[in-house]
Amino acid sequence: MNSISLSELTTQIQETIRSNFDSSVWIRAEISELRENPGGHCYLELIEKDSTSDILLAKTKVTIWASTYRMLKPYFESSTGQSLRSGLNVLVAVSVEFHGLYGFSLNIRDIDPTFTIGEMAARRLQIIRQLEADGIVEMNKQLDFPVLPQRLAIISSATAAGYGDFCDQLANDSSKFAFHKKLFSAIMQGDQADKSIIAALEKIYSTLDLFDVVVIIRGGGAITDLACFDSYELALNCAQFPLPIISGIGHQRDISILDMVAYTSVKTPTAAAEFLISTMQEAENHVVNLAADIQDIIRTYIEDEVRFFDQTKLRIRQILQSWVVQKSYVLERQKSRLKSTVRMQLLKQSSLLALLEKNIETHSPTFLLKHGYTITTLNGKRITSSKQVKMGDKIHTFVADGEFGSEVT
């Protein structure tokens, strides 16, 4: 039986790999894991899945040595606006190596950032088609937009310049409309951005009656900075949200998927504020025009009523003149009769008053005093019983020609 040593076998494998892979090979794969070493090295796990069944077809460990990683990382990030991370599809140039002691290894030498951007565009198209198939693209657009959108639920980073621009535009506008704002802070960039925005939407949903609209804003950035706004889950939540959503994502490229499903989208946070202000101005103009119409209606009504009143007044005057002529004779007769009646009543009442006057006079204190009676008081109150006084009381007595004081003994 022929045999060889282990080292001979590994040497043959090494030579075979060298002869077949004498230069770097470009491969397409998905990053499933990524870890940076404190020494500057980057360790990845690359995988490939079946496009239809999602079954794992291949998996291998890959290394980017520190000297290479220091160049590739900033190159990729500046080109795509996004860091290398798990979940990205990449096109990388690898060297295929085999060592007798350390075994098989792949080392990344280069990366093509345009491939990743292309993959993201393909994924974006797939999401759009899925949303159309779900029949929800137009759901948020079909909501009734409030006439006065003053209560704003804002999703943004609290420290973002775009959020500051939005608030400044609302506060400094010459119309001085009152807006009530509440910030629901969220991550607006990176892997966790879509989940963070969805979490903010859930918080808003819990207090739905407090708000009129939702405003999602952030400033500009690279294409992949805004990749989170092409998330299917985020689009699904926004499309079905029960309040109108205004998307104010700062970009100059084609619209994001969030822009597609939102009630309306504008290019910048400042434009979102201007949209709200213009909506308020439209409502104000409508009220002004309505008030003018009401004034015209009232003016016309009053003019018609004045004409009718003048005509009625003339007719009444004519009727009254005729009535006065007819009734004047009757009134004269009644007046004469009334005078006689009044005269008799006056004489009768005069006699009655004289009797009352005499009766009052005979019962007055002055009359009693003149006829020998006296009036005695204690502390200004008339004494009618001996029980009202006691020893030592100072009393006051009135007689016809004067008065005097006494002490009870």
Secondary structure, DSSP 8 states (H G I E B T S, - for coil): -----HHHHHHHHHHHHHHH-SS-EEEEEEEEEEEE-TTS-EEEEEEEE-TTT--EEEEEEEEE-HHHHHHHHHHHHHHHSS---TT-EEEEEEEEEEETTTEEEEEEEEE-HHHHHHHHHHHHHHHHHHHHHHT-TTTGGGS---SS--EEEEEE-TT-HHHHHHHHHHHH-TT----EEEEEE---SSTTHHHHHHHHHHHHHHTGGG-SEEEEEE----GGGGGGGG-HHHHHHHHT-SS-EEEEE--SSS--HHHHHSSEEESSHHHHHHHHHHHHHHHHHHHHHHHHHHHHHHHHHHHHHHHHHHHHHHHHHHHHHHHHHHHHHHHHHHHHHHHHHHHHHHHHHHHHHHHHHHHHHHTSHHHHHHTT--EEEETTEE--SGGG--TT-EEEEEETTEEEEEE--
